[in-house]
Amino acid sequence: MRSHADPDSPGDPADTTIDVLFKPAGVLKIRDDYDGVVIRCATVQEAESIRTAYPGIRFCRDDRVFMLESNGEIDYLVAMAVGWHEGVLSPTRLSFFNDVDAGRPRWPSQPLFGAGPRFNLASVQELTTALGATDDGPVRRERYRDVHVVMTRVDRAGGPGISAAGVFLTEADAEDARPMIAPSVAECWIEIVPIAV
């Protein structure tokens, strides 16, 4: 779950984000939008009532029932744990809970590890629009656009492994993503590559 700052509310900084992560989530009854929410552990009676409502699900001993209260309405979620983080989310970071995996030093392009590989994939149309191209048939590629590639070097027994970790349309986005990747690799730098438009 993620907060969306309200720039019209006094004292509410527009650049602050709150991420709440329930993991692993088993059963949930939630809404797509909350106007403020209080998360608490269910009472023994509430937890038993919710578990009883799902006879086909085998709950683990470590599962907890979390109640979500908002504007007099109550929802719930069954998970082993809940965590939260508040801060300024940089433009290229999708979640405070999504870090670079040391075994795969690439820019995290999905909200969390384990999500389906097509979850946050941009369409070809979105990419061509972002690059200023058209799809009205064959176009002579007489222009180019620089992209910024975050490159990495990982030291391995057989020698260094060099690979691209992520490609960004602007230098600012590449510079923003580089600190996420750098701690997991031996070396990290940005290369500018022209692509035909």
C-alpha positions in Angstrom: 0.0 0.0 0.0 1.2 3.5 -0.8 0.2 6.9 0.4 -0.5 9.7 -2.0 0.3 13.1 -0.6 -2.4 15.8 -0.8 -0.7 19.1 -1.9 -3.9 21.0 -0.8 -3.5 19.9 2.8 -1.4 22.3 4.9 1.6 20.8 6.5 1.5 17.7 4.3 4.7 17.6 2.2 3.9 16.7 -1.3 7.2 14.8 -1.8 6.7 12.4 1.2 5.6 8.8 0.5 4.6 6.1 3.0 4.9 2.5 1.8 3.2 -0.3 3.8 4.2 -3.9 3.0 2.2 -7.0 4.2 4.2 -10.2 3.6 3.3 -12.8 2.6 -0.4 -11.8 2.1 -2.8 -14.7 2.2 -6.4 -13.4 2.6 -7.4 -9.9 2.1 -10.5 -7.7 2.0 -9.3 -4.2 1.1 -10.3 -1.2 -0.9 -8.3 0.5 -3.6 -8.3 3.8 -1.8 -8.3 4.9 1.8 -8.7 8.4 3.3 -6.4 7.7 6.2 -6.0 4.3 7.7 -5.2 2.8 11.1 -3.6 -0.7 11.0 -3.9 -2.8 14.2 -3.7 -6.5 15.2 -7.1 -8.2 15.3 -8.6 -9.2 18.6 -8.8 -13.0 19.3 -12.5 -13.0 18.4 -12.0 -11.0 15.2 -9.1 -13.2 14.0 -11.1 -16.4 14.7 -14.2 -15.0 12.9 -12.1 -14.1 9.8 -10.3 -17.5 9.8 -13.6 -19.3 10.1 -14.9 -17.5 7.0 -12.3 -19.2 4.9 -12.6 -22.9 5.6 -10.7 -23.9 2.4 -7.5 -22.0 3.4 -4.9 -23.5 5.6 -3.5 -20.8 7.8 0.0 -21.0 9.2 0.9 -20.7 12.9 2.7 -17.4 12.2 -0.1 -15.8 10.2 -1.5 -12.6 11.8 -4.8 -10.9 11.1 -4.4 -7.2 10.6 -7.4 -4.9 10.7 -7.5 -1.7 8.6 -9.8 1.0 9.9 -10.7 4.0 7.9 -13.7 6.4 8.3 -15.7 3.9 10.4 -15.2 1.0 8.0 -13.0 -2.1 8.8 -11.1 -4.2 6.3 -8.6 -6.9 7.0 -5.6 -8.7 5.7 -3.9 -12.0 6.8 -0.1 -12.0 6.6 2.9 -13.0 8.6 4.3 -9.5 9.0 3.7 -5.9 8.2 6.3 -3.2 7.8 6.3 0.5 6.7 8.7 3.1 5.6 8.2 6.9 5.2 10.5 9.2 3.2 11.1 10.9 -0.1 10.9 8.3 -2.9 13.3 9.2 -5.7 12.0 9.3 -9.2 13.4 6.0 -10.4 12.7 4.0 -7.2 9.4 2.2 -7.3 9.2 1.3 -3.6 11.2 1.6 -0.4 11.0 -2.2 -0.2 12.5 -2.8 -3.6 16.3 -2.9 -3.4 18.9 -4.2 -5.8 19.7 -7.9 -5.4 23.4 -8.5 -4.9 23.2 -11.6 -7.0 21.5 -9.7 -9.9 22.9 -6.1 -9.9 20.2 -4.6 -12.0 17.9 -1.6 -11.6 14.8 -3.0 -9.9 12.1 -2.6 -12.6 9.3 -4.2 -10.6 7.7 -3.1 -7.4 9.1 -6.1 -5.4 11.2 -9.2 -6.3 9.0 -12.1 -7.2 6.4 -10.1 -9.1 5.5 -11.4 -12.5 8.0 -10.5 -15.2 5.4 -8.5 -17.2 3.9 -6.6 -14.3 5.3 -3.2 -14.9 6.4 -3.6 -18.5 5.9 -0.6 -20.8 4.3 -1.2 -24.2 6.1 -0.5 -27.5 3.7 2.4 -28.0 4.7 4.0 -24.7 8.4 3.6 -25.6 8.0 5.1 -29.1 6.0 7.9 -27.7 8.7 8.6 -25.1 11.4 8.6 -27.8 9.3 10.9 -30.0 8.9 8.3 -32.8 5.8 7.5 -34.7 4.3 4.2 -35.7 2.7 5.4 -39.0 4.7 2.8 -41.0 8.4 2.7 -41.8 10.2 5.9 -40.9 13.7 6.8 -42.1 15.8 7.0 -38.9 17.7 10.2 -39.5 17.6 11.5 -35.9 18.9 10.0 -32.7 18.3 10.3 -29.0 20.9 9.7 -26.3 20.0 7.2 -23.6 21.9 6.8 -20.4 23.0 3.3 -19.5 24.0 2.4 -16.0 26.9 -0.1 -16.4 28.3 -2.5 -13.8 31.4 -4.6 -13.2 31.1 -7.6 -11.0 34.3 -9.5 -10.0 34.0 -13.2 -10.6 36.5 -16.1 -10.3 36.8 -16.3 -14.1 37.3 -12.5 -14.5 35.1 -9.4 -14.3 31.6 -9.5 -15.6 30.5 -6.3 -17.2 26.8 -5.7 -18.0 24.1 -3.1 -18.4 22.0 -2.7 -15.3 19.4 -0.3 -16.6 18.7 2.2 -19.5 17.2 5.7 -18.8 16.0 8.4 -21.0 17.6 11.2 -18.9 20.9 11.6 -17.2 19.1 12.7 -14.0 17.2 9.4 -13.8 20.4 7.4 -14.5 22.2 9.3 -11.7 19.2 8.7 -9.4 19.3 5.0 -10.0 23.1 4.5 -9.8 23.3 4.8 -6.0 20.8 1.9 -5.6 23.0 -0.4 -7.7 26.5 0.7 -6.8 26.7 -1.0 -3.3 26.1 -4.4 -4.9 28.9 -4.2 -7.5 32.6 -3.6 -7.8 32.2 -0.6 -10.1 29.2 1.3 -11.5 29.2 4.0 -14.1 27.0 5.7 -16.8 27.5 5.4 -20.5 25.7 7.6 -23.1 24.5 5.6 -26.1 22.8 7.1 -29.1 19.7 5.3 -30.4 18.0 5.9 -33.7 14.6 7.7 -33.6 
